[in-house]
Amino acid sequence: MPVAPYISDCMASSSFIRKMFEEGIQMKAQFGADKVYDFSIGNPDLEPPEKVKRLLSSLSQSADRGMHAYMPNAGYPKTREAMAAKVSREQGVPVDFSHIIMGTGAAGAMNAVLKAVLSPDNEVIVPSPFFPEYTHYVRNHGGVLKTVQTKSDFSLDTEAIRAALNGKTACVIINSPNNPTGKIYSRQDIANLARVLADHESKTGRTVTLIADEPYREVVYDKREVSPIFPLWPASVIVTSFAKNLSLPGERIGFTAVNPACTDARSMVDAIIFSTRILGFVNAPATFQRVVAECWNEPVDYSSYERRRNSLTSILNAAGIVYAEPEGAFYLFCRVPPRKDGSGGTTDSQTGDEGAFCEHLKKYRILGVPGKGFGKPGWFRLAYCVSQSSIEASRESFIEACSQW
Ligand SMILES: Cc1ncc(COP(=O)(O)O)c(C=O)c1O
């Protein structure tokens, strides 16, 4: 049966994280799981809170009828109320349940939002490096992704965003803490971005929607906080999930919050609900809506990710690999180191060959992901949501790999 050429092209060019993940599975079968250092994918290795398991067990015994039935497309009112409490607390402005639409993970939520806002050939600006799936999510709905480089410390370059705005721009997507850099955009950066969008609106009469993709909001280090966006830019939505903070990526549970301060918030909410339906999600998974309604604010200890970050950075320091210090999430974004003769490393003025370096790392059974797909050649990403023992065991391999590069 013929596959659409556009899908074949996308598959050929874009499945690099999954490809690494699958190579990791093969290598583990060949060498033994403990001999392969797989930093390829952001699959949290903490277990979900105990309360999740207790709730699942009691839900399975429930005598209530209709537990598995269709529901309103936006989700259960009780769950939406719980999410509204979460968002109100994080954003510091009141948000009620009518502005929440439950979604199938942050990815499903993002697709429903893009479906609701994009017209053919609209542009979506994203600061780069960025989560590569955005390219496809935007294209799914007829839009075009336009990347804008961040500054050298990966903070927002709001003047570069100003320069990229034009009559076709429908949205800006920001992701903080960021995958792949671990950067948290400061409140000042978001305020500057809001000013740029306001200037654009007063000049052109066009309102640009700001989409904040926040699945890593809670995974932050050194007591850092993620800035709210609702008080800063009215035309904004948040898409998020419980994939990373509660370690539930396979359960596909997330939501969208629409800023109540935006013009015509009701129409936007209705459009996202409709999009959730017609994309075939229909509604977010029923059982996990019940779970997150009770567990959204369960305390989770992220200090083990911080310890892993510290262990991996000490190994990279010993190996001579330079990286951006992550402020949140669980990724280290690293420069390709110089070769033995001092040549070819990534510097501010020179781009090393990250594809060759990631291939080289594989010889030492280390899997990292080349930065090109994140929009940043010369860099590579290591996901450190893997066991502490695996990180520690990788030390000699990193050091040996770099000394033989
Ligand atoms: C930045 C970012 N956005 C969205 C997602 C998708 O999250 P979910 O599994 O909740 O759909 C991911 C997953 O890795 C991500 O890193």
The ligand as a Tripos MOL2 file, in Angstrom:
@<TRIPOS>MOLECULE
LIG
   16    16     1     0     0
SMALL
NO_CHARGES

@<TRIPOS>ATOM
      1 C1          9.6160   19.6350   25.2500 C.3       1 LIG1
      2 C2          8.6720   18.5060   25.1990 C.ar      1 LIG1
      3 N1          7.3920   18.7530   24.8710 N.ar      1 LIG1
      4 C3          6.4990   17.7590   24.7880 C.ar      1 LIG1
      5 C4          6.8590   16.4610   25.0370 C.ar      1 LIG1
      6 C5          5.8320   15.3890   24.9210 C.3       1 LIG1
      7 O1          5.3350   15.1040   26.2070 O.3       1 LIG1
      8 P1          4.1660   14.0510   26.4010 P.3       1 LIG1
      9 O2          4.8030   12.7150   26.5440 O.co2     1 LIG1
     10 O3          3.4590   14.5010   27.6210 O.co2     1 LIG1
     11 O4          3.3070   14.1290   25.2040 O.co2     1 LIG1
     12 C6          8.1760   16.1440   25.3610 C.ar      1 LIG1
     13 C7          8.6010   14.7600   25.5760 C.2       1 LIG1
     14 O5          9.7420   14.4000   25.6880 O.2       1 LIG1
     15 C8          9.1080   17.2010   25.4410 C.ar      1 LIG1
     16 O6         10.4020   16.9820   25.7530 O.3       1 LIG1
@<TRIPOS>BOND
     1     1     2 1
     2     2     3 ar
     3     2    15 ar
     4     3     4 ar
     5     4     5 ar
     6     5     6 1
     7     5    12 ar
     8     6     7 1
     9     7     8 1
    10     8     9 2
    11     8    10 1
    12     8    11 1
    13    12    13 1
    14    12    15 ar
    15    13    14 2
    16    15    16 1
@<TRIPOS>SUBSTRUCTURE
     1 LIG1         1 GROUP 0 **** ****
